[in-house]
Amino acid sequence: MMYKNHLLVSNAVAIPIMGFTDSLTVSSVVALSLGALLPDIDEPESFIGRRTRGLSDLLKIVFGHRGITHSLVFIVFVGLLIIPTASKIGFVSFGIWFTVGVFLHIFEDSFSNGGVNWLLPISEKTYHLPIYSTGSLIEFMIGMVALVWLVIGFKHQYFELKHDEVINIATMKNLLVEVKNMLSKVLLE
């Protein structure tokens, strides 16, 4: 699935849940959206891959596209890294929604013709329910349905965006510094 459709579909699925759980804030939507982009870091030509050249190239060489970054192991790794880190600075919902975004990306790719290897590295079996091909008209239509759902939902106030005091430059900087420090520990030990 193309990045725009990952963003649309992930938000269309999660925003009603955020609204129902009273966690619909700008920071939750940003976290979800960033998480929904992350698994494609293993593809240098993806939206996130073009912005992380070097790392993206390395991940593709070592694991291939839709390899380890499209597995349950990756979801658990991200959750164990980002949730405690975000919690340290009082931003636990950011970590949770970021991890949900990662999960939704992989779940959405499960409906592509290529599918995903949910159980890597234990098994290389591909799981999928082929509904669309990446870049196809069907994928475009799925994205449009998600967009219409979001527009209708906000227009008729089915979901209401809450005031978000947590998201500010200093908090985001602290979160990124904590993630960098944790990654350094993990990778250098």
N, C-alpha and C positions, 0 to 999 in steps of 0.2 A: 504494500500500500504506500502511496506517495505521502510525504510528510504532512501536506495540508489536510489530507483526508484522515490521517492519524489524529491530528489535532481536533478536527471537527467531530469525528466519531467518539474519541475518548472523552471530549468535553460533553457531548450529547448524552453519553452514558453516565458520566460522573456528576455533572452539575445537578441533576435532580436528586441524587443521593446526598450531595453536599447540602442542598437546600433542605432536604428532609432531616438531616442530622445537624442543622444549624451551623454548618461549617463553610458555607458558601461565601468566600472572601476572595479578594484579588490574589492574595498570597497562595491560597489553595488552588486557584485556577492556574496561576503561574507554575506552581510546583507540579501539578498534574500534567501540564503542557510540556514542561521540560522533561519529565519522566517519560512521556509518550514519544519523545524524540530520541531518547538515549539509546535504545537497543540498536538503532541503525548506525551507531558509531563504528560498526564493523564494515561499513560500506563507504569508501572514500568519496564516492560521487553523490552520497546522500546529503541532505540539508546539514545535518550535524557533522557528517564526515568531512565535508568541504571546509568546515570551520575548525577541525581538529586533525588536519593532515599530519602525518607522522604517526600519531597514535592510531588513527583510523587505518592507515596503511598497514601498520604492524598487526593490528587485530585481524584484518582481512587475510594477511599472509599466514598467521598462526592458526586462526579458527575458521576462516571463510565467512561469507555473508550468511546470516541466519544460522550461525553456529552457536557458540556458548552465550553470546549476548541475547539470544532468543530462547532461553531455557529457564527452567525452574531454579537451577543453581544461580543464575544471574539475578533473578528476582530476589532470592534469599540474600545473596551477597549485597545487593543494593540496599535492601531493607535493613540488614544488620549494620551497614555502614552509615546510611543517611539518617535513619530514625534516631539512634542514640546521639548522633552528632547534632541533629536539629533539636533534640530534647535538652541537650546541655545548655543551649542558649534560649530555652523556653519557646521553642518553635516546632513542637512535636508534630502538629498537623501538617506542616510543610513536608516533613519526612514521610509521613503516612501517605499523603496525596502524591508525592513524587513516586513512591513505590507502586501505588495503584496505577499511575500513568505507565510505568514500565510494564506491569502486568497486562494492562489493556492493549498496549501496542502488540505484545506477543500474541494475545488472544485474537486480536483483529487479523494478524498475519496468518493465524490458523485457518482462516477462511479463504486464503489465497490459493491458487493452484500449486504454488511451491510448498505451502505449509511450513511448519516449524518442527524442530527436534526438541520437544519439551524436556526430554529426559537426558539430554547430553550432560555429562560425559558418560553416563551409565549405559545409554542406548543411543544408537544413531537412527532409530526409527523416526520417520517423518509422520506427523499427525496433521491432518487437514480435512476440512469439509469444503472442497473447492467450489466457491461461489463466484470469485472474480480473479482476473489476472491483473497484476500491477500495471497501472496506467490505462486500464480498459474503460469502456463506457459504463460498464456495470459498477466499477469502483467509483467513477465520477458520480453516478446516480446515488450511490450509498452516501457519499460526501454531501450531496445536495439535500438528501432527506435529513441528514444530521443537522445541516445548516438551517433548514426550514424549522425543524423541531426546536432548535435553540432560539431562533427569532420569535417563534410563536410563544415559547415558554417565557421569555423575558418580556415580550410585548404585553402578554396577558397576566404577567406577574405570577406565573406558576412557580417561579423561583425568584428569590429576592436576594440581591447581593448585600451582604452585611458590611458594616464599617470595619475596616481592617487597620488596627493600630500597629500590627506587628511588622508589616512590610515597610521598610525604609532602607536607605542605602547602608547605614551602619550595621543593621541586623543582617542584611544580605552579605555584606563583606565579612562579618564574623562567621556566618555559616560557611561561606566558601573557604575561609582560612581554616576552619575546623575540618572540613572535608579534605582539604589539601594535606593537613597534618596527619589525619588518620590514614590517608592513602600512602603518604610517605612512610609511616610506620609499617603498614602492611607490606608494601613493596620492598622496603629496605631490610626487613627482618628476615 
